[in-house]
Amino acid sequence: MTTDRTSPATGGYVQPELDVRGLTEVLDGEYAEVRDLVRANLVTYASVLDEAEELDIDAYRERVRELVVEMAATGQTGMGFPKRYGGGGDVGASIAAFETLAFGDLSVLVKVGVQFGLFGGAILHLGTERHHDAYLPGLITGELMGCFAMTETGHGSNVQALGTVARYDVDAQEFVITTEGDQARKDYIGNAARHGELAVVFAQLEVGGESRGVHAFVVPIRVDGEAAPGVHIEDDGRKMGLNGVDNGRLRFDGVRVDREALLNRFADVTPEGVYESTIDNPNRRFFTMLGTLVQGRVSVGGAGVGAAKVALAIATKYALRRRQFAAGPQGEEQLLLDYGLHQRRLLPLIARTYALHFAQDVVRTQLHGVFSDLEDDAQARRLLEARAAGTKALATWHATQAIQECREACGGAGYLAVNRFAALKADSDIFTTFEGDNHVLLQLVAKGLLTDYASEFEDLDQLGMVRYVTNLAVETVIEKTSAHKLLERVRDLLPGGDEWDREAGLLDSEYQLAMVRYREEHMLAGVARRLKSGIDRKRDPGAVFSEVQDHVIAVARAHMERLVLEAFVEKMRTLPEGGNKVALGLLCDLYALSTIEADRAWFMEHGRLTVQRSKAITREVNDLCRKIRPLAGGLVDAWGIPDAMLRAPDLVGEA
Ligand SMILES: Cc1cc2nc3c(=O)[nH]c(=O)nc-3n(C[C@H](O)[C@H](O)[C@H](O)COP(=O)(O)OP(=O)(O)OC[C@H]3O[C@@H](n4cnc5c(N)ncnc54)[C@H](O)[C@@H]3O)c2cc1C
């Protein structure tokens, strides 16, 4: 039960009683056990939060490595690997574990991500039995550390254009890996500067002088702690954050690896030098390979939600203790959270965090389905990839925004390193870039929408995709969203007819959903029409696409906000009646209305919001904040963040 004092009830409203433990159970869901294991490990190794500040960079890196290996011994980090190799055989559990680990030191989190998610994930999903037998047992324990060497100095987002080459030498039956020029140097690679023995290296495969596109190879980069022959290793040095992770650069100077070093799940080279693949189209092969690595994006999105929770828990607890300015002439100074402005700053962020938590539940469940072969069709995979990309973008941007707002909400105290914000800000900032830059990911989401996730999607390279979107799919989208059809859709979307949205209750979830659905469809039609008009004028498809990119990003964001709201509303429908359902209902309304409010200019421009109604939404958001304020402490407690992770004793009080 929440212990906060009750705010004056408005309009017959009765404040719900929050059952915090019950709410934690709802949030932890089917993965309560693994989340509790991670919570226990976080407490056991809580000293790493101090060590991150006290140790020099080398010692900190060693400490993080040590800790990752010790956590691996508890089974926490190997959940996603097959049981026969010592893993837990549960993909969903591995994501839930990662989400929870984000409550702690983020260097530990990212090292776990590099070792088990990226390196281990590539061996598991791109390799075959011989690679699994050789590497999985060692990497699951953390004894064998490895890298995922994809990004190069010259290419990060555009992975198809990588410059590293792997040429097949038929006489020696070996691949020769070569860094062709400075831009082809592998860069920012986790585990490269210090601990990695092996690297999964992504390179352009050449067989018999013919290029076959990007493939992955297992390459030893260190032998007995020294760089392997032909491998040049450089340290990336101190970074803005995550300094417990040893990121580095790799160059390959004609490094020879056995023919069997090719991770050959999707393509192979025979000893005689014949290239074979079950997937003929090179682009489809490439996207299929990359698609198997989607788990990394789902993990980082979940970690973004976790990091935002820590910041919001600290700032909310502080706002429930900190007083500034007396409300009346002689009165006691007022708690920060009793200020309307402070409520406005923190509570919509708490609502959005809950919304993203439930959206993350959906994407994790989809991932589990696809990767446990419960649901294995190409359409499900494409939908998963788009959803993972969009959720990651929204969740990591949310983390960046929430952490900054919370730091400011804690005033000068928020700036002291002991209070966690320094590390949270510095360490989580890059979440918006790695595992796919957010703007690039949202373009991927939009392309899926514009092509209706057509199977041709995977046959096309970047430019081909743009042409496809602009030339062919546009027709379908325009047809589907033509002025006439859109009007019909409005009638479907707004169950009470075109005028209904002027009168429907603002707190009616059907109304809220209709608004965000309408916005998405309208924007999609707008992008399609702009693309078509450019093509009709015989302009270059790439240039046309580039000109409408802001619109493309907006439609992807609108789509994702719709999915996030749907996830929240769906979750609400499954809950038993009671205080927790009422409290989550308030949060759901707050998320929906603050989302509409944030884009009210668009809704007004498009005739879906009158001036009066727009003002009414703002009033409702303020009212919801007042209602949620007495529940705020319980709502952040329900996330189950161990006290030791909140640190900040002067801000949150002693446990
Ligand atoms: C700490 C850290 C750890 C990392 N770990 C690894 C690792 O272990 N392994 C690995 O392989 N990589 C790793 N990376 C690399 C990371 O994945 C890349 O930095 C990321 O993919 C972005 O690539 P880039 O840096 O080349 O940026 P770019 O692709 O050059 O993007 C720069 C900017 O240009 C914009 N942009 C790019 N293309 C377009 C477009 N078509 N339209 C509009 N805008 C565009 C982007 O939005 C972005 O804002 C790591 C990076 C860091 C910093």
The ligand as an SDF file (V2000), in Angstrom:
LIG
                    3D

 53 58  0  0  0  0  0  0  0  0999 V2000
   30.5150    2.4290  -27.0050 C   0  0  0  0  0  0  0  0  0  0  0  0
   30.2740    1.7990  -28.3320 C   0  0  0  0  0  0  0  0  0  0  0  0
   30.2460    0.4250  -28.4360 C   0  0  0  0  0  0  0  0  0  0  0  0
   30.0730   -0.1900  -29.6730 C   0  0  0  0  0  0  0  0  0  0  0  0
   30.1860   -1.5470  -29.7640 N   0  0  0  0  0  0  0  0  0  0  0  0
   30.2170   -2.1260  -30.9910 C   0  0  0  0  0  0  0  0  0  0  0  0
   30.5360   -3.5120  -31.1300 C   0  0  0  0  0  0  0  0  0  0  0  0
   30.8100   -4.2160  -30.1510 O   0  0  0  0  0  0  0  0  0  0  0  0
   30.5410   -4.0390  -32.3780 N   0  0  0  0  0  0  0  0  0  0  0  0
   30.2530   -3.2970  -33.4830 C   0  0  0  0  0  0  0  0  0  0  0  0
   30.2760   -3.8370  -34.5770 O   0  0  0  0  0  0  0  0  0  0  0  0
   29.9560   -1.9750  -33.3810 N   0  0  0  0  0  0  0  0  0  0  0  0
   29.9470   -1.3700  -32.1740 C   0  0  0  0  0  0  0  0  0  0  0  0
   29.6850   -0.0240  -32.0600 N   0  0  0  0  0  0  0  0  0  0  0  0
   29.4120    0.7570  -33.2570 C   0  0  0  0  0  0  0  0  0  0  0  0
   27.9760    1.2300  -33.3810 C   0  0  0  0  0  0  0  0  0  0  0  0
   27.1290    0.1450  -33.6210 O   0  0  0  0  0  0  0  0  0  0  0  0
   27.9210    2.2930  -34.4950 C   0  0  0  0  0  0  0  0  0  0  0  0
   28.5530    3.4400  -33.9830 O   0  0  0  0  0  0  0  0  0  0  0  0
   26.5120    2.5940  -34.9510 C   0  0  0  0  0  0  0  0  0  0  0  0
   25.9930    1.5160  -35.6820 O   0  0  0  0  0  0  0  0  0  0  0  0
   26.4280    3.8620  -35.8130 C   0  0  0  0  0  0  0  0  0  0  0  0
   27.3300    3.8280  -36.8590 O   0  0  0  0  0  0  0  0  0  0  0  0
   28.3030    5.0740  -37.1200 P   0  0  0  0  0  0  0  0  0  0  0  0
   28.9890    5.3950  -35.8500 O   0  0  0  0  0  0  0  0  0  0  0  0
   29.1340    4.7680  -38.2980 O   0  0  0  0  0  0  0  0  0  0  0  0
   27.3230    6.2790  -37.4460 O   0  0  0  0  0  0  0  0  0  0  0  0
   26.7890    6.7170  -38.8820 P   0  0  0  0  0  0  0  0  0  0  0  0
   26.1470    5.5680  -39.5480 O   0  0  0  0  0  0  0  0  0  0  0  0
   27.8620    7.4330  -39.6070 O   0  0  0  0  0  0  0  0  0  0  0  0
   25.6740    7.7610  -38.4500 O   0  0  0  0  0  0  0  0  0  0  0  0
   26.0040    9.1100  -38.0700 C   0  0  0  0  0  0  0  0  0  0  0  0
   24.7260    9.9570  -38.1280 C   0  0  0  0  0  0  0  0  0  0  0  0
   24.2430    9.9730  -39.4720 O   0  0  0  0  0  0  0  0  0  0  0  0
   22.8680    9.6750  -39.5190 C   0  0  0  0  0  0  0  0  0  0  0  0
   22.5640    8.8680  -40.7240 N   0  0  0  0  0  0  0  0  0  0  0  0
   23.1980    7.7460  -41.1550 C   0  0  0  0  0  0  0  0  0  0  0  0
   22.6060    7.2690  -42.2610 N   0  0  0  0  0  0  0  0  0  0  0  0
   21.5620    8.0810  -42.5320 C   0  0  0  0  0  0  0  0  0  0  0  0
   20.5500    8.0970  -43.5410 C   0  0  0  0  0  0  0  0  0  0  0  0
   20.4640    7.1530  -44.4740 N   0  0  0  0  0  0  0  0  0  0  0  0
   19.6240    9.0750  -43.4800 N   0  0  0  0  0  0  0  0  0  0  0  0
   19.6750   10.0260  -42.5260 C   0  0  0  0  0  0  0  0  0  0  0  0
   20.5990   10.0560  -41.5590 N   0  0  0  0  0  0  0  0  0  0  0  0
   21.5330    9.0980  -41.5560 C   0  0  0  0  0  0  0  0  0  0  0  0
   22.5870    8.8530  -38.2640 C   0  0  0  0  0  0  0  0  0  0  0  0
   21.2480    9.0520  -37.8390 O   0  0  0  0  0  0  0  0  0  0  0  0
   23.5930    9.4090  -37.2610 C   0  0  0  0  0  0  0  0  0  0  0  0
   23.0070   10.4500  -36.5270 O   0  0  0  0  0  0  0  0  0  0  0  0
   29.8420    0.6000  -30.8260 C   0  0  0  0  0  0  0  0  0  0  0  0
   29.8340    1.9910  -30.7120 C   0  0  0  0  0  0  0  0  0  0  0  0
   30.0820    2.5910  -29.4980 C   0  0  0  0  0  0  0  0  0  0  0  0
   30.1740    4.0810  -29.4360 C   0  0  0  0  0  0  0  0  0  0  0  0
  1  2  1  0
  2  3  1  0
  2 52  2  0
  3  4  2  0
  4  5  1  0
  4 50  1  0
  5  6  2  0
  6  7  1  0
  6 13  1  0
  7  8  2  0
  7  9  1  0
  9 10  1  0
 10 11  2  0
 10 12  1  0
 12 13  2  0
 13 14  1  0
 14 15  1  0
 14 50  1  0
 15 16  1  0
 16 17  1  0
 16 18  1  0
 18 19  1  0
 18 20  1  0
 20 21  1  0
 20 22  1  0
 22 23  1  0
 23 24  1  0
 24 25  2  0
 24 26  1  0
 24 27  1  0
 27 28  1  0
 28 29  2  0
 28 30  1  0
 28 31  1  0
 31 32  1  0
 32 33  1  0
 33 34  1  0
 33 48  1  0
 34 35  1  0
 35 36  1  0
 35 46  1  0
 36 37  1  0
 36 45  1  0
 37 38  2  0
 38 39  1  0
 39 40  1  0
 39 45  2  0
 40 41  1  0
 40 42  2  0
 42 43  1  0
 43 44  2  0
 44 45  1  0
 46 47  1  0
 46 48  1  0
 48 49  1  0
 50 51  2  0
 51 52  1  0
 52 53  1  0
M  END
$$$$
